[in-house]
Amino acid sequence: MLPVVLYGSETWSLTLREECRLRGFENRVLRRIFGPKRGEVTEECKRLRKEELNDLYASPDIIRVIKQEERDVQAV
């Protein structure tokens, strides 16, 4: 997912609103990939929270990757 979303991101100047929208997009995609979580006792399906998604998906979040690429471009 990251290579497609990050194409050309080294030239972006992110605003706070864009950061929030990218985080929301990332969470929606991860929820779709990992699906709902079943409760251990009730077997009830519920949506995964941000923290649970971060635990399942071991890569750094999309904003951190974009900011690192910005720093790499500025260093050159």
BELMOVEN-V659639 format. One record per helix or strand of 2 or more residues. SS is the DSSP state (@ for helix, = for strand). FROM is the first residue (numbers start at 1). TO is the last residue. If there is no record, write none. Layout:
ss:SS from:FROM to:TO
ss:SS from:FROM to:TO
This chain:
ss:@ from:2 to:5
ss:@ from:9 to:11
ss:@ from:16 to:34
ss:= from:37 to:38
ss:= from:45 to:46
ss:@ from:50 to:56
ss:@ from:62 to:75
